[in-house]
Amino acid sequence: MYGGARSQAMSDVSVTFSDVFASFNNQAALANLTKSEAGIAVNTRFAVKEMNTLYAAFALPLSENRGVFSVNLSRYGYSLYNQNKVGLSYSRQLSRVFSAGIQLDYLNTHLADGYGSRSSFTVEGGVLATFDKLKAGVHFFNPVNVKLADYDDERIPIMVKAGVSYAVSEKVIAAAEVFKNINNKGIVKAGIEYHPVKALYVRGGISSEPVQFTFGIGAAFGDFHFDISSGYMQPLGYSPAGSLRYTF
């Protein structure tokens, strides 16, 4: 699950990005925040409203480098079927190079028409290394392989992603990432962000398995950051997304 149209515009490459949506993407990157941030986002897979995902997050850095707390929630689906997630995380800078973060998640899946709902808890977390212009990160979701249902021993999948980003110049960031769901093939992703003028960002990306192209733009107005993006996958079409974040 990815939050924020910035990363979605770059094919969901996200493991090294430090903004409030890191509470969905890699909690370790939250440790780089020096000011509180709040963000909301929406993604609509293939422009089908029943496949909406809504995101909201808030991050609060503590004084004297004592770490960053974050709370976030997301909801996928509609009234007849939906998946809900609430997370509480803590992140901290461990050294000049390394930071780490961990999050406790509450998960709920709801099916209407008498099927009811199922709830569970799991954890996720990651590490981030920063070497001047190069960043490298790893994130794990549900490493304990929590059981979802007794029937057929159904379990929530383990997910792992690892990636790097490099500041090619003051205006260009290139990034790449590998994502693996334990039940599926790995996905390779790559994206680029171009910052031509102070208030404007232009982004693009590509991913494999299946092939998807992504693109988007972002605008910064004082403490507000607004991003829009879309993915395109043949033959299913476009997946638009938008997000807004505010730095206090």
C-alpha positions as CSV (number, residue, x, y, z in Angstrom):
1,M,0.0,0.0,0.0
2,Y,1.4,3.4,-1.1
3,G,0.4,6.8,0.0
4,G,0.9,10.1,-1.8
5,A,0.6,11.0,-5.5
6,R,4.3,12.0,-5.6
7,S,5.5,8.3,-5.3
8,Q,2.6,7.1,-7.4
9,A,3.7,9.4,-10.2
10,M,7.1,7.6,-10.1
11,S,5.6,4.0,-10.3
12,D,5.2,3.8,-6.5
13,V,9.0,4.2,-5.9
14,S,8.8,5.4,-2.3
15,V,11.1,3.7,0.2
16,T,13.5,6.7,0.4
17,F,11.1,9.6,0.3
18,S,10.8,11.7,3.5
19,D,7.4,13.3,3.9
20,V,4.3,12.5,5.9
21,F,3.3,9.7,3.5
22,A,6.4,7.8,4.6
23,S,4.1,6.5,7.3
24,F,2.7,4.3,4.6
25,N,5.8,3.8,2.5
26,N,8.8,3.4,4.9
27,Q,8.5,4.7,8.5
28,A,12.3,5.1,8.8
29,A,12.1,8.1,6.4
30,L,9.9,9.9,8.9
31,A,12.9,10.4,11.1
32,N,14.2,13.1,8.7
33,L,11.2,15.4,9.4
34,T,11.9,18.5,11.5
35,K,8.4,19.9,11.3
36,S,4.9,18.4,11.8
37,E,3.1,17.4,8.6
38,A,-0.4,16.4,7.7
39,G,-1.5,14.8,4.4
40,I,-4.5,13.4,2.6
41,A,-4.6,11.4,-0.6
42,V,-6.9,9.4,-2.9
43,N,-6.1,6.9,-5.6
44,T,-8.7,5.4,-8.0
45,R,-7.5,2.2,-9.6
46,F,-8.5,2.1,-13.3
47,A,-10.9,5.0,-12.7
48,V,-13.4,2.6,-10.9
49,K,-14.9,4.3,-7.9
50,E,-15.4,1.0,-6.1
51,M,-11.5,0.7,-6.2
52,N,-10.8,4.0,-4.4
53,T,-8.2,4.1,-1.7
54,L,-8.3,7.0,0.7
55,Y,-5.3,8.0,2.9
56,A,-4.7,10.3,5.8
57,A,-1.6,10.8,7.9
58,F,-0.1,13.1,10.6
59,A,3.5,13.1,11.7
60,L,4.8,14.9,14.9
61,P,8.6,15.3,15.4
62,L,9.6,15.4,19.1
63,S,12.0,18.0,20.4
64,E,15.8,17.4,20.9
65,N,15.9,14.6,18.2
66,R,13.8,12.2,20.3
67,G,12.1,10.8,17.3
68,V,8.9,11.2,15.3
69,F,5.4,9.8,16.0
70,S,2.9,9.2,13.3
71,V,-0.7,8.1,13.0
72,N,-2.3,7.1,9.7
73,L,-5.3,5.5,8.2
74,S,-6.4,4.2,4.9
75,R,-9.5,2.7,3.4
76,Y,-9.9,0.7,0.1
77,G,-13.1,-0.3,-1.5
78,Y,-16.8,0.7,-1.0
79,S,-19.8,-0.2,1.2
80,L,-20.1,-3.9,0.1
81,Y,-16.4,-4.6,0.4
82,N,-13.7,-2.6,2.0
83,Q,-10.2,-3.0,3.7
84,N,-9.3,-0.6,6.5
85,K,-5.9,0.0,8.1
86,V,-4.9,2.2,11.1
87,G,-1.3,2.6,12.0
88,L,0.7,4.1,14.8
89,S,4.5,4.5,14.2
90,Y,7.7,5.7,15.9
91,S,10.8,6.6,14.0
92,R,14.2,7.8,15.0
93,Q,17.6,8.9,13.6
94,L,20.1,6.3,14.9
95,S,23.2,8.0,13.6
96,R,24.3,10.5,11.0
97,V,23.7,7.9,8.3
98,F,21.0,5.5,9.6
99,S,17.4,5.9,10.7
100,A,14.8,3.3,11.6
101,G,11.0,3.1,12.2
102,I,8.4,0.6,13.3
103,Q,4.6,0.6,13.1
104,L,1.7,-1.3,14.7
105,D,-1.2,-1.8,12.4
106,Y,-4.9,-2.6,13.0
107,L,-6.4,-4.3,9.9
108,N,-10.1,-4.8,9.2
109,T,-11.8,-6.4,6.1
110,H,-15.5,-6.1,5.8
111,L,-17.9,-8.0,3.5
112,A,-21.6,-7.0,3.4
113,D,-24.6,-9.3,2.9
114,G,-24.1,-11.2,6.1
115,Y,-20.5,-12.2,5.6
116,G,-19.3,-9.8,8.4
117,S,-15.8,-8.6,9.0
118,R,-12.4,-9.9,10.2
119,S,-9.9,-7.9,12.2
120,S,-6.2,-8.5,13.0
121,F,-3.0,-6.8,14.1
122,T,0.4,-6.8,12.5
123,V,3.6,-4.8,12.3
124,E,5.7,-3.2,9.7
125,G,8.9,-1.1,9.6
126,G,12.1,-0.2,7.8
127,V,15.5,1.3,7.8
128,L,17.0,4.1,5.7
129,A,20.6,5.0,5.0
130,T,21.6,8.5,3.7
131,F,24.9,9.1,2.1
132,D,25.0,12.7,0.8
133,K,23.2,12.4,-2.6
134,L,22.4,8.7,-2.3
135,K,19.7,7.1,-0.2
136,A,18.9,3.4,0.3
137,G,16.0,1.9,2.2
138,V,14.3,-1.4,3.0
139,H,10.8,-1.9,4.3
140,F,8.9,-5.0,5.6
141,F,5.2,-5.4,6.0
142,N,3.7,-8.2,8.1
143,P,6.9,-10.1,8.7
144,V,5.1,-12.3,11.2
145,N,2.7,-13.6,8.5
146,V,-0.5,-12.9,10.4
147,K,-3.4,-15.4,9.9
148,L,-6.6,-13.8,8.3
149,A,-8.9,-16.8,8.5
150,D,-8.8,-20.4,9.6
151,Y,-10.3,-21.7,6.3
152,D,-7.5,-22.9,4.1
153,D,-5.0,-21.3,6.5
154,E,-5.5,-17.9,4.8
155,R,-2.8,-15.4,5.8
156,I,-2.0,-11.7,5.1
157,P,0.9,-11.8,2.7
158,I,4.4,-10.7,3.7
159,M,5.7,-7.8,1.6
160,V,9.2,-6.5,1.2
161,K,10.6,-3.6,-0.8
162,A,14.1,-2.2,-1.2
163,G,15.2,0.8,-3.2
164,V,17.6,3.6,-3.8
165,S,17.4,7.2,-4.9
166,Y,20.1,9.5,-6.2
167,A,20.1,13.3,-6.5
168,V,21.6,13.6,-10.0
169,S,21.6,17.4,-9.6
170,E,19.7,20.1,-7.6
171,K,16.8,19.7,-10.0
172,V,16.7,15.9,-10.7
173,I,16.2,12.8,-8.5
174,A,16.3,9.3,-10.0
175,A,15.0,6.3,-8.0
176,A,14.6,2.6,-8.4
177,E,12.9,-0.1,-6.2
178,V,12.2,-3.8,-6.1
179,F,8.9,-4.9,-4.5
180,K,8.1,-8.5,-3.6
181,N,4.8,-10.0,-2.3
182,I,5.6,-13.4,-0.9
183,N,2.8,-14.9,-3.0
184,N,3.7,-13.2,-6.4
185,K,6.6,-12.4,-8.6
186,G,8.8,-9.5,-7.8
187,I,8.2,-6.1,-9.4
188,V,11.0,-3.7,-10.6
189,K,10.1,0.0,-10.6
190,A,12.0,3.1,-11.7
191,G,11.1,6.8,-11.5
192,I,12.4,10.3,-12.0
193,E,11.6,13.7,-10.6
194,Y,12.5,17.0,-12.3
195,H,12.2,20.3,-10.4
196,P,12.5,22.9,-13.2
197,V,11.4,25.9,-11.1
198,K,10.8,26.6,-7.4
199,A,7.1,25.8,-7.4
200,L,6.9,23.0,-10.0
201,Y,7.8,19.2,-10.1
202,V,7.4,16.9,-13.1
203,R,7.6,13.1,-12.6
204,G,7.4,9.9,-14.5
205,G,8.0,6.2,-14.0
206,I,7.7,2.6,-15.2
207,S,7.2,-0.7,-13.5
208,S,7.2,-4.4,-14.5
209,E,4.9,-7.4,-13.9
210,P,2.7,-6.1,-15.6
211,V,4.1,-3.1,-17.3
212,Q,2.7,0.2,-16.1
213,F,3.6,3.7,-17.1
214,T,3.1,6.6,-14.6
215,F,3.3,10.4,-14.7
216,G,2.4,13.4,-12.7
217,I,3.1,16.9,-11.6
218,G,3.5,18.7,-8.2
219,A,3.2,22.2,-7.0
220,A,4.5,23.9,-3.8
221,F,2.8,27.0,-2.5
222,G,4.4,28.0,0.8
223,D,3.6,25.2,3.3
224,F,1.2,23.5,1.0
225,H,2.3,20.7,-1.5
226,F,-0.2,19.5,-4.1
227,D,0.5,16.5,-6.3
228,I,-1.5,14.7,-9.0
229,S,-0.6,11.6,-10.9
230,S,-1.9,8.7,-13.0
231,G,-0.8,5.3,-14.0
232,Y,-1.6,3.7,-17.3
233,M,-1.8,-0.1,-17.8
234,Q,-2.9,-1.8,-21.1
235,P,-5.7,-2.7,-21.5
236,L,-7.2,-1.6,-18.1
237,G,-6.6,2.1,-18.6
238,Y,-5.7,5.0,-16.2
239,S,-5.4,5.1,-12.4
240,P,-5.6,8.8,-11.3
241,A,-4.4,10.0,-7.9
242,G,-4.1,13.2,-6.0
243,S,-2.6,14.2,-2.6
244,L,-2.2,17.3,-0.5
245,R,0.2,17.8,2.4
246,Y,0.8,20.7,4.8
247,T,3.9,21.5,6.8
248,F,3.2,23.3,10.1
